Amino acid sequence: MLGKKSVEQINARISSVIGADMVVNGDIRAKDAVRVEGSVTGDVETDGALIVSSTGKVKGNVKGSSIIIGGSLEGDLTSGGRTEVASTGKVIGNIRTKSLVVDENAVFQGQCIMNTEGVVPLLETTAPSGDIAQKDEHDSKKENNNNDSNSKWNKR
């Protein structure tokens, strides 16, 4: 769990707050920390910290120096530092971060890439389609060989 002193330091530097009764449709860009208590449909990008409180909801990709998710996020998350999914948090999407803390009872459904030097989009980490076809062909041959050896054992 994030230390009390760290939360107080982040709260002291928050320059933008999306209030609990606010609904934002569109992208948000900020230089300092952002706290989301309402609803955002769009990407949220900040050079500082990003906090999505327990009442906050974001449908879109988020990016920040450190990120705390206490509400819900449907989209990809990219953090240059620490990412925490609190016990009330829900992340449906991929996470790319330097370090990750997922509290008990939190929800995380997606792929996580940690401790990477450069930020490479997740799609570039998958194998090209030609390699996949060759792998499938190789696996098929291996399976046929296993079936042949299994049938030898069954005859004895």
Backbone as ProteinMPNN parsed JSONL, in Angstrom:
{"seq_chain_A": "MLGKKSVEQINARISSVIGADMVVNGDIRAKDAVRVEGSVTGDVETDGALIVSSTGKVKGNVKGSSIIIGGSLEGDLTSGGRTEVASTGKVIGNIRTKSLVVDENAVFQGQCIMNTEGVVPLLETTAPSGDIAQKDEHDSKKENNNNDSNSKWNKR", "coords_chain_A": {"N_chain_A": [[0.845, -1.176, 0.0], [0.439, 2.236, -0.654], [2.461, 4.562, 1.03], [1.49, 6.759, 3.739], [2.744, 9.25, 3.845], [3.629, 9.582, 1.196], [1.178, 9.783, -0.205], [0.205, 12.155, 0.884], [2.151, 13.921, -0.071], [1.721, 13.766, -2.84], [-0.958, 14.656, -2.969], [-0.576, 17.293, -2.207], [0.52, 18.437, -4.444], [-1.37, 18.338, -6.458], [-2.824, 19.663, -9.273], [-5.063, 19.68, -10.816], [-8.453, 18.746, -10.583], [-10.967, 16.493, -11.248], [-14.084, 16.7, -10.406], [-16.439, 14.791, -8.347], [-19.029, 15.022, -9.365], [-18.639, 15.633, -11.988], [-18.581, 15.149, -15.55], [-16.548, 14.272, -18.134], [-16.028, 14.428, -21.534], [-13.675, 13.681, -23.668], [-10.142, 14.207, -24.328], [-7.617, 14.615, -21.78], [-4.919, 16.61, -20.886], [-2.11, 17.316, -18.901], [0.37, 19.095, -16.967], [1.033, 18.83, -14.272], [0.074, 16.899, -11.332], [-2.998, 14.982, -11.493], [-6.261, 14.458, -10.317], [-8.921, 12.234, -10.464], [-12.203, 12.148, -9.754], [-14.663, 11.999, -10.772], [-16.206, 11.174, -13.879], [-14.53, 10.216, -16.828], [-14.378, 10.108, -20.278], [-12.186, 9.325, -22.479], [-8.683, 9.9, -23.249], [-6.233, 10.267, -20.644], [-3.516, 12.141, -19.855], [-0.614, 12.931, -18.12], [2.256, 14.711, -16.902], [2.855, 14.492, -14.315], [1.69, 12.837, -11.332], [-1.115, 10.556, -11.414], [-4.272, 10.135, -10.083], [-6.949, 8.067, -9.637], [-9.754, 8.208, -7.975], [-11.853, 6.33, -5.62], [-14.444, 6.81, -6.485], [-14.04, 7.509, -9.055], [-14.055, 7.138, -12.652], [-12.615, 6.014, -15.614], [-12.687, 5.817, -19.06], [-10.617, 5.03, -21.328], [-7.204, 5.499, -22.405], [-4.507, 5.877, -20.063], [-1.783, 7.863, -18.842], [1.059, 8.521, -16.892], [3.459, 9.786, -14.422], [3.437, 8.427, -11.994], [0.876, 6.244, -10.925], [-2.253, 5.822, -9.36], [-4.908, 3.705, -8.93], [-8.017, 3.74, -7.757], [-10.605, 3.643, -8.412], [-12.37, 2.834, -11.373], [-10.861, 1.725, -14.406], [-10.983, 1.494, -17.822], [-9.058, 0.668, -20.177], [-5.726, 1.128, -21.511], [-2.796, 1.433, -19.469], [-0.018, 3.437, -18.797], [2.911, 3.931, -17.075], [5.659, 5.736, -15.846], [6.819, 5.202, -13.468], [5.776, 4.083, -10.406], [2.926, 1.993, -10.082], [-0.233, 1.575, -8.655], [-2.913, -0.507, -7.869], [-5.58, -0.097, -6.036], [-7.497, -1.649, -3.326], [-10.145, -1.124, -3.916], [-10.029, -0.735, -6.562], [-10.28, -1.201, -10.174], [-9.022, -2.483, -13.068], [-9.3, -2.837, -16.427], [-7.553, -3.736, -18.908], [-4.319, -3.269, -20.454], [-1.212, -3.021, -18.688], [1.644, -1.044, -18.439], [4.513, -0.531, -16.802], [6.965, 0.581, -14.352], [7.04, -0.454, -11.751], [4.667, -2.458, -9.931], [1.836, -2.627, -7.83], [-0.709, -4.564, -6.647], [-3.433, -4.487, -4.773], [-5.118, -6.611, -2.338], [-8.297, -7.89, -3.246], [-8.531, -6.149, -5.369], [-9.16, -5.634, -8.896], [-7.74, -6.828, -11.826], [-7.513, -7.18, -15.175], [-5.808, -8.145, -17.84], [-2.739, -7.599, -19.636], [0.553, -7.327, -18.298], [3.488, -5.445, -18.416], [6.602, -5.032, -17.078], [9.326, -3.036, -15.732], [10.644, -2.077, -18.077], [12.958, -0.598, -20.333], [12.596, 1.218, -22.587], [9.547, 2.616, -23.775], [7.535, 0.617, -25.554], [4.952, 0.088, -27.811], [2.369, -2.261, -26.971], [1.488, -3.922, -29.043], [3.691, -4.268, -30.683], [5.219, -6.11, -29.375], [4.312, -8.612, -29.906], [4.6, -11.623, -31.885], [5.4, -11.658, -35.411], [2.954, -12.469, -37.953], [3.784, -14.502, -39.72], [5.683, -15.948, -38.272], [4.056, -17.064, -36.336], [2.463, -18.799, -37.835], [4.422, -20.649, -38.673], [5.162, -21.672, -36.187], [2.751, -22.867, -35.372], [2.589, -24.891, -37.316], [4.854, -26.381, -36.656], [4.167, -27.182, -34.024], [1.969, -28.767, -34.643], [3.151, -30.889, -36.045], [4.72, -31.929, -33.98], [2.718, -32.772, -32.255], [1.532, -34.803, -33.783], [3.666, -36.633, -33.831], [3.787, -37.233, -31.097], [1.316, -38.518, -30.819], [1.785, -40.79, -32.387], [3.779, -42.058, -30.87], [2.349, -42.507, -28.545], [0.459, -44.325, -29.426], [2.069, -46.536, -29.867], [2.724, -47.256, -27.299], [0.24, -47.953, -26.36], [-0.298, -50.299, -27.715], [1.163, -52.252, -26.495]], "CA_chain_A": [[0.0, 0.0, 0.0], [1.195, 3.48, -0.746], [2.653, 5.167, 2.346], [0.691, 7.946, 4.02], [3.538, 10.427, 3.502], [3.619, 9.704, -0.266], [-0.146, 10.266, -0.614], [0.132, 13.568, 1.267], [3.009, 14.67, -0.986], [1.026, 13.827, -4.138], [-2.132, 15.521, -2.799], [-0.134, 18.682, -2.101], [0.907, 18.922, -5.766], [-2.441, 18.147, -7.437], [-3.218, 20.947, -9.852], [-6.367, 19.54, -11.483], [-9.363, 17.769, -9.99], [-12.24, 16.246, -11.922], [-14.974, 16.466, -9.268], [-17.296, 13.609, -8.351], [-20.231, 15.248, -10.159], [-18.252, 16.055, -13.343], [-18.461, 14.18, -16.638], [-15.703, 14.847, -19.168], [-15.933, 13.671, -22.785], [-12.539, 14.223, -24.397], [-8.829, 13.93, -23.761], [-7.093, 15.535, -20.78], [-3.454, 16.702, -20.852], [-1.708, 18.204, -17.808], [1.789, 19.057, -16.594], [1.133, 18.404, -12.88], [-0.784, 15.787, -10.916], [-4.428, 15.056, -11.773], [-7.108, 13.56, -9.528], [-10.213, 12.007, -11.11], [-13.236, 11.659, -8.845], [-15.858, 11.86, -11.597], [-16.175, 10.271, -15.023], [-13.815, 10.715, -17.993], [-14.36, 9.267, -21.467], [-11.093, 9.875, -23.268], [-7.352, 9.643, -22.706], [-5.734, 11.179, -19.618], [-2.057, 12.11, -19.876], [-0.012, 13.939, -17.255], [3.676, 14.547, -16.604], [2.896, 14.2, -12.88], [0.951, 11.662, -10.868], [-2.545, 10.453, -11.73], [-5.032, 9.406, -9.071], [-8.367, 7.825, -9.931], [-10.297, 7.885, -6.654], [-12.805, 5.216, -5.596], [-15.64, 7.184, -7.243], [-13.607, 7.876, -10.406], [-14.169, 6.175, -13.752], [-11.959, 6.469, -16.837], [-12.768, 4.947, -20.237], [-9.598, 5.542, -22.22], [-5.84, 5.202, -21.985], [-3.949, 6.831, -19.121], [-0.325, 7.906, -18.799], [1.541, 9.421, -15.853], [4.725, 9.4, -13.806], [3.003, 7.376, -11.079], [-0.585, 6.156, -11.062], [-3.011, 5.092, -8.344], [-6.273, 3.436, -9.391], [-8.93, 3.352, -6.688], [-11.904, 3.476, -9.072], [-12.305, 1.912, -12.5], [-10.181, 2.132, -15.626], [-11.144, 0.618, -18.981], [-8.1, 1.142, -21.157], [-4.333, 0.814, -21.216], [-2.151, 2.294, -18.491], [1.431, 3.533, -18.952], [3.482, 4.697, -15.977], [7.116, 5.745, -15.81], [7.255, 4.862, -12.109], [5.011, 3.111, -9.631], [1.49, 1.888, -10.326], [-0.941, 0.847, -7.607], [-4.343, -0.755, -8.018], [-6.059, -0.221, -4.659], [-8.472, -2.724, -3.112], [-11.409, -0.729, -4.546], [-9.72, -0.454, -7.969], [-10.585, -2.173, -11.225], [-8.345, -2.145, -14.314], [-9.554, -3.739, -17.547], [-6.651, -3.24, -19.941], [-2.913, -3.618, -20.292], [-0.421, -2.132, -17.847], [3.077, -0.942, -18.731], [4.979, 0.246, -15.662], [8.247, 0.196, -13.774], [6.697, -1.349, -10.636], [3.218, -2.631, -9.813], [1.265, -3.15, -6.597], [-2.139, -4.844, -6.784], [-3.93, -4.823, -3.443], [-6.098, -7.679, -2.22], [-9.656, -7.552, -3.694], [-8.493, -5.329, -6.58], [-9.406, -6.39, -10.126], [-6.859, -6.493, -12.944], [-7.656, -8.107, -16.296], [-5.004, -7.669, -18.953], [-1.334, -7.972, -19.692], [1.413, -6.377, -17.6], [4.9, -5.447, -18.767], [7.271, -4.255, -16.036], [10.759, -2.768, -15.766], [11.159, -1.94, -19.426], [13.746, 0.62, -20.526], [11.865, 2.107, -23.485], [8.137, 2.284, -23.894], [7.212, 0.096, -26.872], [3.545, -0.306, -27.804], [2.164, -3.677, -26.704], [1.311, -4.665, -30.289], [4.992, -4.57, -31.261], [5.849, -7.193, -28.643], [3.813, -9.893, -30.397], [5.355, -12.162, -33.012], [4.773, -11.444, -36.713], [2.025, -13.544, -38.298], [4.503, -15.596, -40.37], [6.29, -16.753, -37.219], [2.992, -17.802, -35.676], [2.082, -19.904, -38.718], [5.479, -21.641, -38.603], [5.088, -22.288, -34.871], [1.592, -23.751, -35.399], [2.938, -26.054, -38.129], [5.806, -27.149, -35.863], [3.41, -27.79, -32.936], [1.132, -29.807, -35.229], [4.03, -32.036, -36.316], [5.101, -32.49, -32.69], [1.539, -33.457, -31.741], [1.41, -36.048, -34.539], [4.704, -37.528, -33.344], [3.359, -37.692, -29.777], [0.223, -39.47, -31.018], [2.389, -42.023, -32.874], [4.462, -42.723, -29.763], [1.32, -42.961, -27.611], [-0.178, -45.523, -29.967], [3.016, -47.634, -29.654], [2.596, -47.7, -25.915], [-1.083, -48.562, -26.174], [-0.318, -51.643, -28.325], [1.882, -53.216, -25.649]], "C_chain_A": [[0.887, 1.235, 0.0], [1.259, 4.132, 0.628], [1.86, 6.449, 2.498], [1.433, 9.218, 3.609], [3.522, 10.657, 1.989], [2.291, 10.257, -0.766], [-0.272, 11.746, -0.293], [0.977, 14.43, 0.33], [2.336, 14.82, -2.35], [-0.165, 14.773, -4.047], [-1.744, 16.992, -2.748], [0.18, 19.278, -3.479], [-0.185, 18.751, -6.83], [-2.898, 19.505, -7.946], [-4.6, 20.879, -10.496], [-7.188, 18.442, -10.826], [-10.616, 17.702, -10.836], [-13.189, 15.812, -10.808], [-15.907, 15.287, -9.459], [-18.543, 13.787, -9.215], [-19.922, 15.682, -11.594], [-18.199, 14.876, -14.3], [-17.684, 14.868, -17.746], [-15.684, 13.904, -20.363], [-14.839, 14.318, -23.625], [-11.244, 13.932, -23.665], [-8.414, 15.018, -22.776], [-5.575, 15.455, -20.813], [-3.097, 17.698, -19.752], [-0.219, 18.047, -17.525], [1.976, 18.519, -15.178], [0.137, 17.291, -12.6], [-2.263, 16.064, -11.18], [-5.145, 14.038, -10.89], [-8.467, 13.471, -10.212], [-11.156, 11.4, -10.082], [-14.554, 11.43, -9.59], [-15.643, 10.861, -12.721], [-15.477, 10.936, -16.21], [-13.919, 9.675, -19.107], [-13.362, 9.908, -22.416], [-9.772, 9.583, -22.584], [-6.978, 10.708, -21.675], [-4.218, 11.034, -19.585], [-1.521, 13.254, -19.028], [1.472, 13.644, -17.065], [3.866, 14.206, -15.127], [2.138, 12.924, -12.574], [-0.505, 11.72, -11.333], [-3.199, 9.604, -10.656], [-6.467, 9.295, -9.554], [-8.959, 7.347, -8.611], [-11.35, 6.78, -6.759], [-14.093, 5.523, -6.352], [-15.315, 7.489, -8.706], [-13.735, 6.748, -11.412], [-13.507, 6.785, -14.978], [-12.14, 5.403, -17.903], [-11.833, 5.54, -21.273], [-8.232, 5.181, -21.674], [-5.333, 6.286, -21.048], [-2.426, 6.724, -19.115], [0.093, 8.913, -17.74], [2.844, 8.936, -15.261], [4.513, 8.331, -12.741], [1.48, 7.409, -11.072], [-1.167, 5.317, -9.937], [-4.431, 4.942, -8.863], [-7.087, 2.928, -8.203], [-10.326, 3.124, -7.224], [-11.773, 2.501, -10.225], [-11.625, 2.555, -13.704], [-10.429, 1.075, -16.678], [-10.268, 1.182, -20.084], [-6.697, 0.79, -20.714], [-3.718, 1.873, -20.31], [-0.644, 2.265, -18.739], [1.966, 4.456, -17.869], [5.002, 4.596, -16.014], [7.666, 5.33, -14.462], [6.421, 3.761, -11.512], [3.532, 3.162, -10.003], [0.878, 1.078, -9.196], [-2.404, 0.718, -7.995], [-4.845, -1.053, -6.608], [-7.131, -1.298, -4.555], [-9.831, -2.404, -3.738], [-11.243, -0.537, -6.055], [-10.037, -1.597, -8.913], [-9.919, -1.683, -12.51], [-8.642, -3.236, -15.336], [-8.744, -3.185, -18.713], [-5.224, -3.617, -19.598], [-2.185, -2.559, -19.467], [1.04, -2.212, -18.268], [3.652, 0.004, -17.681], [6.338, -0.23, -15.181], [8.036, -0.748, -12.593], [5.185, -1.342, -10.443], [2.858, -3.224, -8.456], [-0.229, -3.339, -6.848], [-2.618, -5.32, -5.42], [-4.92, -5.977, -3.502], [-7.488, -7.123, -2.546], [-9.686, -6.599, -4.887], [-8.738, -6.237, -7.782], [-8.436, -5.896, -11.193], [-7.01, -7.57, -14.0], [-6.91, -7.526, -17.478], [-3.593, -8.191, -18.862], [-0.526, -6.909, -18.973], [2.849, -6.555, -18.063], [5.589, -4.51, -17.783], [8.756, -4.095, -16.312], [11.336, -2.711, -17.165], [11.896, -0.612, -19.546], [12.994, 1.637, -21.375], [10.422, 1.679, -23.571], [7.851, 1.9, -25.335], [5.745, -0.305, -26.83], [3.397, -1.82, -27.672], [2.025, -4.496, -27.982], [2.648, -5.054, -30.904], [5.687, -5.713, -30.555], [5.36, -8.557, -29.101], [4.6, -10.313, -31.623], [4.648, -11.845, -34.319], [3.95, -12.667, -37.108], [2.723, -14.727, -38.957], [5.135, -16.515, -39.342], [5.241, -17.601, -36.516], [2.581, -18.996, -36.521], [3.134, -21.0, -38.676], [5.432, -22.371, -37.276], [3.917, -23.264, -34.831], [1.891, -25.02, -36.177], [3.873, -26.969, -37.347], [5.077, -27.88, -34.73], [2.536, -28.927, -33.441], [1.948, -31.061, -35.506], [4.41, -32.719, -35.01], [3.945, -33.292, -32.107], [1.343, -34.785, -32.454], [2.445, -37.064, -34.081], [4.344, -38.073, -31.967], [2.247, -38.716, -29.889], [0.767, -40.803, -31.491], [3.046, -42.772, -31.723], [3.452, -43.228, -28.732], [0.666, -44.236, -28.108], [0.743, -46.729, -29.818], [2.874, -48.179, -28.245], [1.264, -48.404, -25.669], [-1.143, -49.979, -26.724], [0.334, -52.665, -27.414], [1.055, -53.786, -24.568]], "O_chain_A": [[1.963, 1.245, 0.599], [0.244, 4.245, 1.315], [1.589, 7.145, 1.519], [0.826, 10.153, 3.088], [3.414, 11.798, 1.541], [2.271, 11.108, -1.656], [-0.796, 12.514, -1.1], [0.575, 15.538, -0.027], [2.381, 15.896, -2.946], [-0.37, 15.6, -4.936], [-2.505, 17.848, -3.2], [0.111, 20.494, -3.656], [0.074, 19.005, -8.007], [-3.302, 20.377, -7.176], [-5.239, 21.911, -10.699], [-6.687, 17.353, -10.548], [-11.252, 18.72, -11.109], [-13.106, 14.684, -10.323], [-16.141, 14.838, -10.581], [-19.064, 12.806, -9.746], [-20.83, 16.055, -12.337], [-17.828, 13.763, -13.927], [-18.096, 15.916, -18.246], [-15.363, 12.723, -20.226], [-15.049, 15.374, -24.222], [-11.251, 13.468, -22.525], [-8.799, 16.18, -22.91], [-5.006, 14.364, -20.773], [-3.683, 18.776, -19.662], [0.376, 17.006, -17.806], [2.959, 17.83, -14.903], [-0.55, 16.805, -13.499], [-2.725, 17.203, -11.105], [-4.692, 12.904, -10.736], [-9.093, 14.489, -10.505], [-10.941, 10.287, -9.602], [-15.447, 10.748, -9.089], [-14.986, 9.835, -12.543], [-15.787, 12.074, -16.562], [-13.59, 8.506, -18.906], [-13.659, 10.908, -23.071], [-9.747, 9.075, -21.463], [-7.344, 11.877, -21.802], [-3.693, 9.952, -19.324], [-1.923, 14.405, -19.196], [1.895, 12.488, -17.067], [4.913, 13.691, -14.734], [1.967, 12.055, -13.428], [-1.046, 12.792, -11.606], [-2.745, 8.501, -10.354], [-7.118, 10.298, -9.843], [-8.702, 6.224, -8.178], [-11.695, 6.348, -7.858], [-14.77, 4.604, -6.813], [-16.224, 7.703, -9.509], [-13.553, 5.574, -11.09], [-13.791, 7.926, -15.345], [-11.8, 4.238, -17.697], [-12.213, 6.449, -22.012], [-8.126, 4.614, -20.586], [-5.671, 7.46, -21.199], [-1.857, 5.657, -19.347], [-0.44, 10.021, -17.683], [3.293, 7.826, -15.546], [5.334, 7.423, -12.606], [0.872, 8.471, -11.198], [-0.652, 4.25, -9.603], [-5.083, 5.93, -9.198], [-6.865, 1.821, -7.712], [-11.148, 2.483, -6.569], [-11.138, 1.455, -10.085], [-11.786, 3.744, -13.982], [-10.128, -0.101, -16.47], [-10.686, 2.065, -20.833], [-6.509, 0.21, -19.645], [-4.071, 3.051, -20.376], [-0.057, 1.192, -18.877], [1.543, 5.605, -17.748], [5.561, 3.513, -16.19], [8.872, 5.125, -14.328], [6.361, 2.649, -12.036], [2.966, 4.235, -10.212], [1.396, 0.026, -8.822], [-3.05, 1.688, -8.394], [-4.575, -2.118, -6.053], [-7.616, -1.801, -5.569], [-10.591, -3.319, -4.057], [-12.207, -0.213, -6.749], [-10.065, -2.769, -8.536], [-10.22, -0.589, -12.986], [-8.289, -4.399, -15.145], [-9.19, -2.279, -19.417], [-4.967, -4.221, -18.557], [-2.496, -1.37, -19.537], [1.599, -3.296, -18.432], [3.327, 1.191, -17.662], [6.802, -1.307, -15.556], [8.763, -1.73, -12.445], [4.509, -0.359, -10.746], [3.477, -4.181, -7.99], [-0.93, -2.395, -7.215], [-2.262, -6.408, -4.966], [-5.484, -6.285, -4.551], [-7.812, -6.001, -2.156], [-10.768, -6.268, -5.373], [-8.551, -7.452, -7.704], [-8.325, -4.695, -11.435], [-6.68, -8.732, -13.764], [-7.333, -6.523, -18.054], [-3.298, -9.112, -18.1], [-0.865, -5.727, -19.021], [3.367, -7.671, -18.101], [5.217, -3.343, -17.661], [9.366, -4.895, -17.021], [12.416, -3.248, -17.409], [11.503, 0.381, -18.933], [12.775, 2.771, -20.952], [10.115, 0.493, -23.451], [7.913, 2.74, -26.234], [5.329, -0.981, -25.889], [4.213, -2.573, -28.203], [2.414, -5.664, -27.999], [2.731, -6.077, -31.585], [6.661, -6.249, -31.082], [5.943, -9.571, -28.717], [5.19, -9.483, -32.314], [3.419, -11.769, -34.347], [4.221, -13.776, -36.647], [2.29, -15.864, -38.768], [5.127, -17.734, -39.514], [5.516, -18.74, -36.141], [2.373, -20.087, -35.992], [2.78, -22.178, -38.647], [5.644, -23.583, -37.24], [4.059, -24.373, -34.316], [1.499, -26.11, -35.76], [3.712, -28.19, -37.367], [5.332, -29.061, -34.494], [2.373, -29.938, -32.757], [1.493, -32.173, -35.236], [4.422, -33.948, -34.933], [4.153, -34.361, -31.534], [1.025, -35.789, -31.816], [2.127, -38.247, -33.954], [4.57, -39.251, -31.694], [2.227, -39.688, -29.133], [0.284, -41.85, -31.061], [2.891, -43.988, -31.606], [3.673, -44.268, -28.111], [0.351, -45.127, -27.32], [0.254, -47.847, -29.656], [2.899, -49.389, -28.02], [1.179, -49.334, -24.867], [-1.949, -50.786, -26.26], [0.07, -53.858, -27.56], [1.539, -54.606, -23.788]]}, "name": "protein", "num_of_chains": 1, "seq": "MLGKKSVEQINARISSVIGADMVVNGDIRAKDAVRVEGSVTGDVETDGALIVSSTGKVKGNVKGSSIIIGGSLEGDLTSGGRTEVASTGKVIGNIRTKSLVVDENAVFQGQCIMNTEGVVPLLETTAPSGDIAQKDEHDSKKENNNNDSNSKWNKR"}
